[in-house]
C-alpha cells in the first residue's frame, strides 16, 4: 500500500461493490450469480480483461444492477464499499451512480438517493473517509429512450445539491451524439447545478471539446483528447481536470498500457487526477493504479502526491472539507 492520502473522484457505485456482498444478496433474492457461486463469479470477473468489446464489458453491470433494486441491498452495498475504501486508506471519494438504474422494482430516484445517504450516515462514525455523491444521467444511444428519467435526475440533483450530492454527470454509451444531450446541460446551468461529463473515452477528442463548451468542471476520462492538440491546449488553458482511470481504459479497449497517453498529457500541463472507475470489474484499487504508474511510466511518489493534490483541488466538496483534508498532505 502506498502510504499517502488517497482521493478517488471517479468511482462507480455499481462497478465497485465487493463481490462477496453482491453474491450474498443475490442468493437471498434468488438472483442467478454469473459463474454459479462466489468463486465462479470471481473467475467471471477475471475474464473481464478478455472481453471482446466494450458492449461485452458493459454487460458486467447487469448483475449488480439486478440486485440493487431495494433499499436494503443498496444500503448494504454502499456500506461495504465505504468500508473497503476506508481500509485502502482513502480520505475522500466521490461515488457516482445513476438513480434511474435502480427503479425497476418500484423505487423512485429519490428513494435510491436516500438509501445511499443513509448508508453514508451509518458509516460516518466508524470510517474516516469523507464521501460525496455524484448523480449520473444516462446515454443509452438515443436521447429519447430515457429523456424523462434524465430530467428527473437533474431535478433530484437540484433538490439535494450540497446535501450529500455535489455534481451531475452523464455516463453510458458515449458516441457521436453528444450534441443531443446539450439541452440537459443547458438546464443544469440555468439551475446553477455544477456538472462533469464522461468524454474522450469511447468517444473521440471532439466530445472533450464539446464537454468543455457545455461547461463541464471536469472531464470523466478525457484521455482521447491526445488525438487533437488543440483540445489538449484547451484543457490546459481552462485548467480543466481529467479523471484518468488506466486499468479501465485498458479493459475498455481505449488504450493499452504502452500506448496510454497519461505521461504525454501530464508533461503537456493537463491537470491529471488518478481514479479507479470500476474497482470490481477491473480488479483494481488506487494502489494498483499507482503501481501501474510507477512501473509503466516511472511516476514517483511525489508525483502521486501531486496527482492527489490535483484531486483535492478538483473535488466538489466545500472549502471547509478541503481545508481539513489539505492538512493530511
C-alpha positions as CSV (number, residue, x, y, z in Angstrom):
1,X,0.0,0.0,0.0
2,X,1.3,3.4,-0.9
3,X,1.2,5.4,2.3
4,X,-0.2,8.7,1.1
5,X,-3.6,10.4,1.4
6,X,-5.7,9.0,-1.4
7,X,-8.6,10.6,-3.3
8,X,-10.8,9.0,-5.9
9,X,-13.0,11.3,-7.9
10,X,-14.3,8.7,-10.5
11,X,-15.7,5.6,-8.7
12,X,-18.9,4.0,-10.0
13,X,-21.0,2.5,-7.2
14,X,-22.4,-0.5,-9.2
15,X,-19.0,-1.4,-10.6
16,X,-17.1,-1.2,-7.3
17,X,-19.1,-3.4,-4.8
18,X,-17.2,-6.2,-3.1
19,X,-18.2,-9.5,-4.9
20,X,-18.9,-11.4,-1.7
21,X,-21.6,-8.8,-0.7
22,X,-23.2,-9.0,-4.1
23,X,-23.3,-12.8,-4.1
24,X,-24.8,-13.0,-0.6
25,X,-27.5,-10.6,-1.6
26,X,-28.1,-12.4,-4.9
27,X,-28.6,-15.7,-3.0
28,X,-31.1,-14.2,-0.6
29,X,-33.1,-12.8,-3.6
30,X,-32.9,-15.8,-5.9
31,X,-30.9,-13.9,-8.5
32,X,-28.7,-16.1,-10.6
33,X,-25.0,-15.5,-10.0
34,X,-22.7,-15.4,-13.1
35,X,-20.5,-18.4,-12.6
36,X,-22.9,-20.0,-10.2
37,X,-21.1,-19.2,-6.9
38,X,-18.9,-16.6,-5.3
39,X,-15.8,-18.4,-6.7
40,X,-17.4,-18.7,-10.1
41,X,-18.2,-15.0,-10.0
42,X,-14.6,-14.1,-9.2
43,X,-13.5,-16.2,-12.2
44,X,-16.1,-14.4,-14.3
45,X,-14.7,-11.0,-13.2
46,X,-11.2,-12.1,-14.0
47,X,-12.4,-12.8,-17.5
48,X,-13.4,-9.1,-17.9
49,X,-9.9,-8.4,-19.2
50,X,-10.7,-10.8,-22.0
51,X,-13.9,-9.1,-23.1
52,X,-14.1,-8.8,-26.9
53,X,-15.8,-5.4,-26.9
54,X,-17.0,-2.5,-24.8
55,X,-20.5,-3.9,-25.1
56,X,-19.4,-7.2,-23.6
57,X,-17.6,-5.2,-20.8
58,X,-20.8,-3.2,-20.1
59,X,-22.8,-6.4,-19.7
60,X,-20.9,-6.8,-16.4
61,X,-23.2,-4.2,-14.9
62,X,-26.3,-6.3,-15.4
63,X,-25.7,-8.5,-12.3
64,X,-25.2,-5.7,-9.7
65,X,-28.0,-3.6,-11.1
66,X,-30.4,-6.6,-10.8
67,X,-29.6,-6.8,-7.1
68,X,-29.6,-3.0,-6.4
69,X,-33.4,-2.7,-6.6
70,X,-34.4,-2.4,-3.0
71,X,-33.3,-0.1,-0.2
72,X,-31.7,-2.9,2.0
73,X,-29.5,-4.1,-0.9
74,X,-28.5,-0.5,-1.8
75,X,-27.6,0.3,1.8
76,X,-25.6,-2.9,2.4
77,X,-23.6,-2.5,-0.8
78,X,-22.8,1.1,-0.1
79,X,-21.7,0.4,3.4
80,X,-19.5,-2.4,2.2
81,X,-18.0,-0.1,-0.5
82,X,-17.3,2.7,2.1
83,X,-15.6,0.2,4.4
84,X,-13.5,-1.1,1.6
85,X,-12.4,2.4,0.5
86,X,-11.6,3.3,4.1
87,X,-9.4,0.2,4.6
88,X,-7.5,1.2,1.5
89,X,-6.5,4.5,3.0
90,X,-8.7,6.8,1.0
91,X,-9.5,10.1,2.7
92,X,-12.1,11.3,0.2
93,X,-14.2,9.8,-2.6
94,X,-16.9,11.0,-4.9
95,X,-19.0,8.0,-5.7
96,X,-21.2,8.2,-8.8
97,X,-24.4,6.3,-9.6
98,X,-27.3,6.5,-12.0
99,X,-30.5,6.7,-9.9
100,X,-32.6,5.6,-12.8
101,X,-30.8,2.2,-12.9
102,X,-32.3,1.3,-9.6
103,X,-36.0,2.0,-10.2
104,X,-37.1,-1.3,-11.9
105,X,-38.9,-2.7,-8.9
106,X,-40.7,0.4,-7.6
107,X,-38.1,2.7,-6.0
108,X,-38.1,6.3,-7.1
109,X,-34.9,8.0,-8.0
110,X,-35.2,9.9,-4.7
111,X,-35.7,6.6,-2.8
112,X,-32.4,5.4,-4.2
113,X,-30.6,8.5,-3.2
114,X,-32.0,8.5,0.3
115,X,-30.8,4.9,0.7
116,X,-27.3,5.8,-0.3
117,X,-27.3,8.9,2.0
118,X,-28.5,6.6,4.9
119,X,-25.5,4.2,4.2
120,X,-23.1,7.1,4.3
121,X,-24.6,8.3,7.6
122,X,-24.4,4.8,9.0
123,X,-20.6,4.7,8.4
124,X,-19.8,8.2,9.4
125,X,-18.5,7.4,12.9
126,X,-16.7,4.1,12.1
127,X,-15.0,5.2,8.9
128,X,-12.6,8.2,8.5
129,X,-13.2,8.7,4.8
130,X,-15.4,11.5,3.6
131,X,-17.9,10.5,0.9
132,X,-19.9,12.7,-1.5
133,X,-22.3,11.6,-4.3
134,X,-22.5,12.3,-8.0
135,X,-25.8,11.6,-9.8
136,X,-25.4,10.4,-13.4
137,X,-27.8,10.8,-16.2
138,X,-27.5,8.0,-18.8
139,X,-26.8,7.9,-22.5
140,X,-28.4,4.7,-24.0
141,X,-27.6,5.7,-27.5
142,X,-30.7,7.7,-28.3
143,X,-31.7,10.6,-26.2
144,X,-35.4,9.8,-26.5
145,X,-35.0,6.4,-24.8
146,X,-34.8,7.8,-21.2
147,X,-35.3,11.6,-21.6
148,X,-37.9,11.7,-18.8
149,X,-35.6,9.9,-16.4
150,X,-32.7,12.3,-17.2
151,X,-34.9,15.3,-16.5
152,X,-35.8,13.7,-13.2
153,X,-32.1,13.2,-12.3
154,X,-31.5,16.9,-12.9
155,X,-34.4,17.8,-10.6
156,X,-33.1,15.4,-8.0
157,X,-29.6,17.0,-8.0
158,X,-31.1,20.4,-7.7
159,X,-33.1,19.3,-4.6
160,X,-30.1,17.6,-2.9
161,X,-27.2,19.8,-4.1
162,X,-24.9,20.4,-1.1
163,X,-27.0,17.9,0.9
164,X,-24.9,14.9,0.0
165,X,-24.8,15.4,-3.8
166,X,-22.1,17.6,-5.3
167,X,-22.3,17.1,-9.1
168,X,-24.4,16.0,-12.0
169,X,-22.8,13.7,-14.6
170,X,-23.7,11.7,-17.7
171,X,-22.4,8.2,-18.3
172,X,-23.2,5.3,-20.7
173,X,-22.8,4.9,-24.4
174,X,-20.6,7.8,-25.3
175,X,-20.6,8.2,-29.0
176,X,-21.0,10.9,-31.7
177,X,-24.4,12.1,-30.3
178,X,-23.1,14.4,-27.6
179,X,-24.9,17.4,-29.0
180,X,-28.3,15.5,-28.5
181,X,-27.7,15.8,-24.7
182,X,-26.7,19.5,-24.7
183,X,-30.2,20.5,-23.6
184,X,-29.7,18.7,-20.2
185,X,-26.6,20.8,-19.5
186,X,-28.3,24.0,-20.6
187,X,-31.0,23.2,-17.9
188,X,-28.3,22.4,-15.4
189,X,-26.6,25.8,-16.0
190,X,-30.0,27.5,-15.6
191,X,-30.4,25.9,-12.2
192,X,-26.8,26.6,-11.2
193,X,-26.0,22.8,-11.0
194,X,-22.3,22.1,-11.4
195,X,-21.7,19.1,-13.7
196,X,-19.0,16.9,-15.2
197,X,-19.2,14.8,-18.4
198,X,-17.8,11.4,-19.4
199,X,-16.0,12.3,-22.7
200,X,-12.9,11.2,-24.6
201,X,-13.2,7.5,-23.5
202,X,-15.3,5.5,-26.0
203,X,-15.9,8.8,-27.9
204,X,-13.2,10.9,-29.7
205,X,-11.5,14.1,-28.8
206,X,-14.3,16.2,-30.2
207,X,-16.5,15.0,-27.3
208,X,-14.0,16.5,-24.9
209,X,-14.2,19.8,-26.8
210,X,-18.0,19.7,-26.6
211,X,-17.9,18.9,-22.9
212,X,-15.7,22.0,-22.4
213,X,-18.1,24.1,-24.5
214,X,-21.1,22.9,-22.4
215,X,-19.3,24.0,-19.2
216,X,-18.1,20.7,-17.6
217,X,-16.0,21.4,-14.5
218,X,-14.1,18.1,-15.0
219,X,-13.9,15.5,-17.8
220,X,-14.5,11.9,-17.0
221,X,-11.6,10.0,-18.6
222,X,-10.7,12.6,-21.3
223,X,-7.6,10.7,-22.4
224,X,-8.6,10.7,-26.1
225,X,-8.0,14.4,-26.1
226,X,-4.5,13.4,-27.1
227,X,-5.9,12.9,-30.6
228,X,-6.2,16.7,-31.0
229,X,-3.5,19.0,-29.7
230,X,-5.9,22.0,-29.8
231,X,-8.2,20.1,-27.4
232,X,-5.2,19.3,-25.1
233,X,-4.3,23.0,-25.1
234,X,-7.9,24.0,-24.2
235,X,-7.8,21.6,-21.2
236,X,-4.5,23.3,-20.2
237,X,-5.8,26.9,-20.8
238,X,-9.0,26.3,-18.9
239,X,-7.3,24.2,-16.1
240,X,-10.0,21.6,-16.5
241,X,-9.0,18.4,-14.7
242,X,-9.4,15.0,-16.4
243,X,-10.2,11.8,-14.4
244,X,-7.8,9.2,-15.6
245,X,-8.6,5.5,-15.0
246,X,-5.8,3.4,-16.5
247,X,-7.0,-0.1,-15.8
248,X,-10.5,0.7,-17.0
249,X,-9.0,2.3,-20.2
250,X,-7.2,-1.0,-20.9
251,X,-10.2,-3.2,-20.1
252,X,-12.5,-1.0,-22.3
253,X,-10.1,-1.0,-25.3
254,X,-9.4,2.7,-25.2
255,X,-5.5,2.3,-24.9
256,X,-3.2,-0.5,-23.9
257,X,-0.6,0.4,-21.2
258,X,2.2,1.0,-23.6
259,X,0.0,3.4,-25.7
260,X,-1.6,5.2,-22.8
261,X,-1.1,9.0,-23.1
262,X,-1.1,9.9,-19.4
263,X,2.6,10.8,-19.4
264,X,2.2,12.9,-22.5
265,X,-0.8,14.7,-21.1
266,X,0.9,15.3,-17.8
267,X,4.1,16.6,-19.4
268,X,2.0,18.9,-21.6
269,X,0.5,20.5,-18.5
270,X,-3.0,18.9,-18.3
271,X,-4.3,18.6,-14.7
272,X,-4.4,14.8,-14.1
273,X,-6.3,13.0,-11.4
274,X,-6.0,9.2,-10.8
275,X,-9.1,7.1,-10.2
276,X,-10.4,3.6,-10.3
277,X,-13.7,3.8,-12.3
278,X,-14.9,0.3,-11.5
279,X,-12.9,-1.5,-8.8
280,X,-14.7,-4.8,-9.0
281,X,-14.8,-5.1,-12.8
282,X,-11.2,-4.0,-13.3
283,X,-10.0,-5.8,-10.2
284,X,-8.2,-2.7,-9.1
285,X,-7.6,-0.2,-6.3
286,X,-5.9,3.1,-6.3
287,X,-2.8,1.4,-5.0
288,X,-2.9,-0.9,-8.1
289,X,-3.3,2.2,-10.3
290,X,-0.3,3.7,-8.6
291,X,1.8,0.6,-9.3
292,X,0.9,0.8,-13.0
293,X,2.0,4.4,-13.0
294,X,5.3,3.8,-11.2
295,X,6.2,0.6,-13.1
296,X,4.9,1.7,-16.5
297,X,5.7,5.4,-16.6
298,X,8.3,6.0,-13.9
299,X,6.0,8.1,-11.8
300,X,7.5,9.0,-8.5
301,X,5.9,9.0,-5.0
302,X,5.9,12.8,-5.0
303,X,4.2,12.8,-8.4
304,X,1.5,10.5,-6.9
305,X,1.1,13.0,-4.1
306,X,0.8,15.8,-6.7
307,X,-1.9,13.9,-8.5
308,X,-3.9,13.6,-5.3
309,X,-3.4,17.3,-4.6
310,X,-4.9,17.9,-8.1
311,X,-7.8,15.7,-7.0
312,X,-8.3,17.7,-3.8
313,X,-8.2,20.9,-5.8
314,X,-10.8,19.5,-8.3
315,X,-13.0,17.9,-5.6
316,X,-16.6,19.3,-5.5
317,X,-16.9,19.4,-1.7
318,X,-17.0,22.6,0.3
319,X,-13.9,24.6,1.3
320,X,-14.1,23.5,5.0
321,X,-13.7,19.9,4.0
322,X,-10.9,20.8,1.6
323,X,-9.0,22.7,4.3
324,X,-9.3,19.8,6.6
325,X,-8.1,17.3,4.0
326,X,-5.2,19.6,2.9
327,X,-3.7,19.2,6.4
328,X,-3.1,15.5,5.7
329,X,-0.7,16.2,2.9
